[in-house]
Amino acid sequence: MLTSIDQITNSEWDRRFGAVPVGEPTLFIVPENSPQAARQALYDTVKRNPVPVRSPVILHLSDLHFGSDYAFPLVSRTVPTQKTPLDEAIVDGLKSAQVDPIGLVLVSGDITTHGDGFNDAQVFLESLLDRLGLSPDQMVMVPGNHDIELDSTKTTRSYAAELPFRNFATVVHGEAGRNRELNHLSWFSVDGAREMLVLGLNSVRPRSSGTMDYGYVGRDLYGPLLEEARELRSAILAEEGTPPLCIGMLHHHVLPTPLVEDPDEKRKVSLTLDAGQLIEDLQRAGFDAILHGHQHIPFIGSTSRSWCDEQTGKWVVPRPIHVIGGGSCGARVDRLWNQMRQNAIGVYSVGDDLLNVRMFQFAPGARFSQFLHVPLAIPSR
């Protein structure tokens, strides 16, 4: 039973718990007024320039699961095989489906299974980008719960579990990714088409064995970036006459993806703990869609949360925000749900007032085919 709270010195804290980690504060919720260096970096004004992309066509990959759960031959394999590697399967499949050239690649986490397949993932992504004719700065990645290891059971904690993913992201993105935090805002421009803003969010903050299936992003970290995205959206709208497509991307889902959640030791019920706040904040900032992965089930939905307008005092229900869940791009069949027993990718084409969503299914030895096509309305002003 708690009987008192005593203040201790910094040296006593360090002796008992170890030094307070520096860097992005994913272990502790940082008060919004804290002068902590990582928080200050989020508030600091960053001069952003758009990364040019050749088309408004997005390739969405999720849950590749390099490591023990990976289903495809490795690009850097040592044994010959007649099976098609994943990068070839994707590019050849897109060509056969007559998909327009891809301009941007988004990867929504679980790139590995146990955080030990980053070398193979790096080779795959480099080969895929090369086949697509894209550069590393035309790709955005966020971590999944399998990319960042669980916290040690020891009292002293550190950010060592994040280091493999951070190193991987730096290597894949090159110099552009050297100072990029796990939460980041990216801006892309397309000649003759809408510009695009992508807010990459780290939902892997709960990291104990009992909470790893739950996501949590935290307004304490995404708030400054979201405010910047709001201002940038307004500036682009004023200059171009059309708002950019605004996408938030995280790993964990914000709406249920299965038709029925079945409590199972192997597949625990899962959700992003601050999904309600995140959805409302993204809607207030004018975002159009949320992308996620996690449960290996392709999913399209929409949602809207009401709020009280501070100026009028009236409650409003804004236009819905679209939610798009990616299936697993690379996991073995025994790691997939009965609702979807093949691997899947998404291709999203941005139009004047529509986001055309196409999803394709395939598997090692199985034909690449489209199984879903849904046009989603997005505002043109």
C-alpha positions as CSV (number, residue, x, y, z in Angstrom):
1,M,0.0,0.0,0.0
2,L,1.4,3.4,-1.0
3,T,1.9,5.5,2.2
4,S,4.1,8.4,1.0
5,I,5.9,9.9,-2.0
6,D,9.4,11.3,-1.3
7,Q,11.6,13.4,-3.6
8,I,15.0,11.9,-4.4
9,T,18.1,13.4,-5.9
10,N,19.3,12.7,-9.5
11,S,22.2,10.7,-8.2
12,E,19.9,8.5,-6.1
13,W,17.6,7.9,-9.1
14,D,20.6,6.9,-11.2
15,R,21.9,4.6,-8.6
16,R,18.5,2.8,-8.2
17,F,17.1,2.9,-11.7
18,G,19.9,3.9,-14.1
19,A,20.4,7.1,-16.1
20,V,17.2,8.6,-17.6
21,P,17.4,7.7,-21.3
22,V,17.9,10.4,-23.9
23,G,16.3,10.5,-27.3
24,E,12.7,10.0,-28.2
25,P,10.8,9.4,-24.9
26,T,8.9,6.2,-25.7
27,L,9.0,4.7,-22.2
28,F,7.6,7.6,-20.3
29,I,4.8,10.1,-21.1
30,V,6.6,13.5,-21.2
31,P,4.6,16.5,-19.9
32,E,3.9,18.9,-22.7
33,N,5.7,21.8,-21.0
34,S,8.8,19.7,-20.3
35,P,12.1,21.2,-21.5
36,Q,13.4,17.6,-22.3
37,A,15.6,17.7,-25.4
38,A,13.6,15.3,-27.5
39,R,10.3,17.2,-26.8
40,Q,12.0,20.5,-27.6
41,A,13.2,19.0,-30.9
42,L,9.6,18.2,-31.8
43,Y,8.5,21.8,-31.2
44,D,11.5,23.4,-33.0
45,T,10.5,24.8,-36.4
46,V,12.0,22.7,-39.1
47,K,12.2,24.1,-42.6
48,R,10.6,21.4,-44.7
49,N,10.9,21.0,-48.4
50,P,8.7,18.6,-50.4
51,V,10.3,15.5,-51.8
52,P,9.3,15.2,-55.5
53,V,7.6,12.0,-56.6
54,R,6.7,11.0,-60.1
55,S,3.1,10.0,-59.6
56,P,0.3,10.2,-57.0
57,V,0.2,6.4,-56.7
58,I,1.0,4.9,-53.3
59,L,2.2,1.3,-52.6
60,H,1.3,0.2,-49.1
61,L,3.2,-2.7,-47.5
62,S,2.8,-4.1,-44.0
63,D,3.8,-7.0,-41.8
64,L,6.6,-8.4,-44.0
65,H,7.9,-10.4,-41.0
66,F,11.4,-11.1,-42.1
67,G,12.9,-13.8,-39.9
68,S,11.3,-17.1,-38.9
69,D,7.8,-16.2,-40.2
70,Y,8.8,-15.0,-43.6
71,A,7.3,-16.9,-46.5
72,F,9.3,-16.0,-49.6
73,P,12.8,-16.7,-50.8
74,L,15.3,-14.1,-49.6
75,V,16.8,-11.8,-52.2
76,S,20.3,-12.6,-50.9
77,R,19.7,-16.3,-50.8
78,T,22.6,-18.8,-51.0
79,V,20.5,-21.7,-52.3
80,P,18.9,-21.6,-55.8
81,T,15.1,-21.7,-55.9
82,Q,12.3,-21.7,-58.5
83,K,10.0,-19.7,-56.2
84,T,9.7,-16.0,-56.8
85,P,11.2,-13.6,-54.2
86,L,8.8,-11.0,-52.8
87,D,10.3,-8.0,-54.6
88,E,9.9,-9.7,-57.9
89,A,6.4,-11.0,-57.1
90,I,5.3,-7.4,-56.2
91,V,6.8,-5.6,-59.2
92,D,5.8,-8.3,-61.7
93,G,2.3,-8.4,-60.2
94,L,1.8,-4.7,-60.5
95,K,2.9,-4.8,-64.1
96,S,0.5,-7.6,-64.9
97,A,-2.3,-5.6,-63.3
98,Q,-1.4,-2.6,-65.3
99,V,-0.9,-0.4,-62.3
100,D,0.5,3.1,-63.0
101,P,4.1,3.7,-61.9
102,I,4.4,3.9,-58.1
103,G,5.5,7.2,-56.7
104,L,5.6,6.5,-53.0
105,V,6.0,3.5,-50.8
106,L,4.5,3.3,-47.2
107,V,5.5,0.5,-44.8
108,S,3.3,0.2,-41.7
109,G,5.5,-1.9,-39.4
110,D,6.4,-5.5,-38.4
111,I,9.2,-5.5,-40.9
112,T,10.7,-8.3,-38.9
113,T,9.4,-11.1,-36.6
114,H,11.8,-10.9,-33.7
115,G,13.9,-7.8,-34.6
116,D,16.5,-10.1,-36.1
117,G,15.7,-9.9,-39.9
118,F,16.7,-6.3,-40.6
119,N,19.7,-7.2,-42.8
120,D,17.4,-9.3,-45.1
121,A,14.7,-6.5,-44.9
122,Q,17.3,-3.9,-46.0
123,V,18.3,-6.0,-49.0
124,F,14.6,-6.5,-49.9
125,L,13.7,-2.8,-49.7
126,E,16.7,-1.7,-51.6
127,S,15.9,-4.2,-54.4
128,L,12.2,-3.2,-54.4
129,L,13.0,0.5,-54.6
130,D,15.5,-0.2,-57.4
131,R,12.9,-2.3,-59.4
132,L,10.3,0.5,-58.9
133,G,12.7,3.2,-59.9
134,L,12.4,5.0,-56.6
135,S,14.8,6.5,-54.1
136,P,14.9,5.9,-50.3
137,D,13.5,9.3,-49.6
138,Q,10.3,8.3,-51.5
139,M,9.5,5.7,-48.8
140,V,8.1,6.2,-45.3
141,M,8.4,3.5,-42.6
142,V,7.1,3.1,-39.0
143,P,7.9,0.4,-36.5
144,G,5.7,-2.5,-35.5
145,N,5.5,-4.3,-32.2
146,H,7.8,-7.1,-33.6
147,D,10.4,-4.6,-34.7
148,I,11.1,-3.3,-31.2
149,E,11.9,-5.9,-28.5
150,L,10.1,-6.1,-25.2
151,D,11.5,-4.3,-22.2
152,S,13.8,-6.2,-19.9
153,T,12.3,-7.5,-16.7
154,K,15.1,-5.8,-14.8
155,T,14.3,-2.6,-12.9
156,T,16.7,-0.6,-15.0
157,R,15.3,0.3,-18.4
158,S,16.9,1.8,-21.5
159,Y,16.2,2.5,-25.1
160,A,18.5,-0.3,-26.4
161,A,15.5,-2.2,-27.7
162,E,14.8,0.6,-30.2
163,L,18.4,0.7,-31.5
164,P,18.1,-2.0,-34.2
165,F,15.1,-0.4,-35.8
166,R,16.7,3.1,-35.6
167,N,19.9,1.8,-37.2
168,F,17.9,0.0,-39.8
169,A,15.9,3.1,-40.7
170,T,19.1,5.2,-40.9
171,V,20.8,2.7,-43.2
172,V,17.8,2.3,-45.5
173,H,17.1,6.1,-45.7
174,G,20.7,7.2,-45.8
175,E,21.6,10.7,-44.7
176,A,18.0,11.8,-44.8
177,G,17.1,9.3,-42.0
178,R,20.0,10.1,-39.7
179,N,18.1,12.5,-37.5
180,R,14.6,11.3,-38.2
181,E,12.7,10.3,-35.1
182,L,10.2,7.5,-34.9
183,N,7.4,10.0,-35.2
184,H,8.0,12.2,-38.3
185,L,6.2,14.3,-40.9
186,S,7.0,13.9,-44.6
187,W,5.9,16.1,-47.5
188,F,5.7,14.9,-51.1
189,S,4.9,16.9,-54.3
190,V,3.6,15.6,-57.6
191,D,3.6,17.6,-60.9
192,G,0.0,18.2,-61.9
193,A,-1.5,16.4,-58.9
194,R,-2.2,16.8,-55.2
195,E,0.6,17.1,-52.8
196,M,0.8,14.6,-50.0
197,L,1.6,14.8,-46.3
198,V,2.4,11.6,-44.4
199,L,2.5,11.6,-40.6
200,G,4.5,8.6,-39.5
201,L,3.5,7.5,-35.9
202,N,5.2,5.1,-33.5
203,S,2.5,3.1,-31.8
204,V,5.0,0.7,-30.1
205,R,5.2,2.4,-26.7
206,P,3.6,-0.4,-24.5
207,R,6.4,-2.9,-24.5
208,S,5.8,-5.5,-21.8
209,S,4.7,-9.1,-22.7
210,G,1.2,-8.3,-21.5
211,T,0.8,-5.1,-23.4
212,M,2.7,-5.5,-26.6
213,D,-0.4,-6.2,-28.7
214,Y,-1.8,-2.8,-27.6
215,G,-0.7,0.4,-29.4
216,Y,-0.2,3.8,-27.9
217,V,1.1,6.9,-29.7
218,G,0.6,9.7,-27.3
219,R,-0.4,13.3,-28.0
220,D,2.7,14.3,-26.0
221,L,4.8,13.2,-29.0
222,Y,2.5,13.6,-32.1
223,G,0.9,16.9,-31.0
224,P,3.7,19.2,-32.3
225,L,4.0,17.4,-35.6
226,L,0.2,17.4,-36.1
227,E,0.1,21.2,-35.5
228,E,2.8,21.6,-38.1
229,A,0.9,19.4,-40.5
230,R,-2.2,21.5,-40.0
231,E,-0.4,24.7,-40.7
232,L,1.3,23.2,-43.8
233,R,-2.0,21.9,-45.1
234,S,-3.5,25.4,-44.8
235,A,-0.5,26.9,-46.6
236,I,-0.7,24.4,-49.4
237,L,-4.4,24.9,-49.8
238,A,-4.0,28.7,-49.9
239,E,-1.3,28.5,-52.6
240,E,-2.5,25.6,-54.7
241,G,-6.3,25.9,-54.2
242,T,-6.4,22.2,-53.4
243,P,-5.5,20.6,-50.0
244,P,-2.8,17.9,-49.9
245,L,-3.8,14.4,-49.3
246,C,-3.1,13.9,-45.5
247,I,-2.3,10.4,-44.3
248,G,-1.5,9.3,-40.7
249,M,0.3,5.9,-40.6
250,L,0.9,3.7,-37.6
251,H,1.2,0.0,-37.0
252,H,-1.6,-0.9,-34.6
253,H,-5.2,-0.6,-35.8
254,V,-7.6,2.1,-34.6
255,L,-10.8,0.2,-35.4
256,P,-11.6,-3.5,-35.1
257,T,-10.5,-5.4,-38.2
258,P,-11.9,-8.9,-37.7
259,L,-15.7,-9.3,-37.9
260,V,-15.6,-10.9,-34.5
261,E,-12.7,-10.6,-32.0
262,D,-12.0,-14.1,-30.7
263,P,-10.0,-14.1,-27.4
264,D,-7.1,-16.5,-28.2
265,E,-3.7,-16.9,-26.5
266,K,-2.1,-16.9,-29.9
267,R,-4.1,-13.9,-31.2
268,K,-4.9,-11.5,-28.4
269,V,-7.5,-8.8,-28.7
270,S,-5.7,-5.7,-29.7
271,L,-6.3,-2.0,-30.3
272,T,-4.5,1.4,-30.1
273,L,-5.3,2.6,-26.6
274,D,-5.5,6.3,-27.6
275,A,-7.3,5.6,-30.9
276,G,-10.2,7.9,-29.9
277,Q,-8.0,10.9,-29.2
278,L,-5.8,10.2,-32.3
279,I,-8.8,10.0,-34.6
280,E,-10.3,13.2,-33.3
281,D,-7.0,15.1,-33.5
282,L,-6.4,13.9,-37.0
283,Q,-9.9,14.9,-38.1
284,R,-9.5,18.4,-36.5
285,A,-6.2,18.8,-38.5
286,G,-8.0,17.9,-41.8
287,F,-6.5,14.4,-42.3
288,D,-8.1,12.2,-44.9
289,A,-7.0,8.6,-44.0
290,I,-5.3,6.5,-41.4
291,L,-3.2,3.5,-42.6
292,H,-2.2,0.6,-40.3
293,G,-1.2,-3.0,-40.3
294,H,-0.8,-5.4,-37.3
295,Q,-3.6,-8.1,-37.6
296,H,-2.8,-9.3,-41.1
297,I,-6.4,-8.6,-42.3
298,P,-7.0,-6.1,-45.2
299,F,-9.6,-3.7,-44.1
300,I,-11.4,-0.5,-45.3
301,G,-13.7,1.5,-43.0
302,S,-14.4,5.0,-41.9
303,T,-15.1,6.7,-38.6
304,S,-15.9,10.1,-37.2
305,R,-15.9,11.5,-33.6
306,S,-17.9,14.5,-32.6
307,W,-16.5,17.4,-30.6
308,C,-17.6,20.7,-29.1
309,D,-16.7,23.7,-31.2
310,E,-14.9,26.1,-28.8
311,Q,-16.1,29.2,-30.6
312,T,-19.8,28.3,-31.0
313,G,-20.3,25.9,-28.1
314,K,-22.1,23.6,-30.5
315,W,-21.3,19.9,-31.0
316,V,-20.2,19.0,-34.6
317,V,-19.8,15.7,-36.4
318,P,-17.1,16.2,-39.1
319,R,-16.7,14.3,-42.3
320,P,-15.5,10.7,-41.7
321,I,-11.8,9.9,-41.8
322,H,-11.0,6.7,-43.8
323,V,-9.2,3.8,-42.2
324,I,-7.3,1.4,-44.3
325,G,-5.7,-1.7,-42.9
326,G,-3.0,-3.6,-44.8
327,G,-2.8,-7.4,-44.8
328,S,0.5,-9.2,-44.3
329,C,2.8,-8.7,-47.3
330,G,5.3,-11.5,-46.4
331,A,4.2,-13.7,-43.5
332,R,3.7,-17.5,-43.8
333,V,0.2,-18.9,-44.2
334,D,0.1,-20.2,-40.6
335,R,0.6,-16.6,-39.4
336,L,-2.5,-15.4,-41.4
337,W,-6.1,-15.3,-40.3
338,N,-8.8,-17.6,-41.7
339,Q,-10.5,-14.5,-43.1
340,M,-7.4,-13.9,-45.3
341,R,-5.2,-16.8,-46.1
342,Q,-3.0,-15.0,-48.7
343,N,-0.5,-12.2,-48.6
344,A,-1.7,-8.8,-49.6
345,I,-0.6,-5.3,-50.6
346,G,-2.5,-2.1,-51.3
347,V,-2.2,0.5,-54.1
348,Y,-3.9,3.9,-53.6
349,S,-4.2,6.4,-56.4
350,V,-4.9,10.0,-55.5
351,G,-7.4,11.9,-57.7
352,D,-9.1,15.3,-57.6
353,D,-11.8,14.1,-55.1
354,L,-11.2,10.4,-54.8
355,L,-8.7,8.0,-53.3
356,N,-8.9,4.9,-55.4
357,V,-8.1,1.9,-53.2
358,R,-7.1,-1.4,-54.8
359,M,-5.9,-4.4,-52.9
360,F,-4.1,-7.4,-54.4
361,Q,-3.6,-10.9,-53.0
362,F,-0.9,-13.4,-53.8
363,A,1.3,-16.0,-52.1
364,P,4.3,-18.2,-52.9
365,G,3.3,-20.1,-55.9
366,A,-0.2,-18.4,-56.1
367,R,-1.4,-15.9,-58.8
368,F,-1.3,-12.2,-58.2
369,S,-4.8,-10.9,-58.4
370,Q,-7.0,-7.9,-57.4
371,F,-9.6,-8.8,-54.8
372,L,-10.9,-5.3,-53.8
373,H,-11.4,-1.9,-55.5
374,V,-13.1,0.9,-53.5
375,P,-13.1,4.6,-54.4
376,L,-13.1,6.7,-51.3
377,A,-14.3,10.3,-51.3
378,I,-11.8,13.0,-50.2
379,P,-12.5,16.8,-50.2
380,S,-11.2,18.9,-53.1
381,R,-11.1,22.1,-51.0
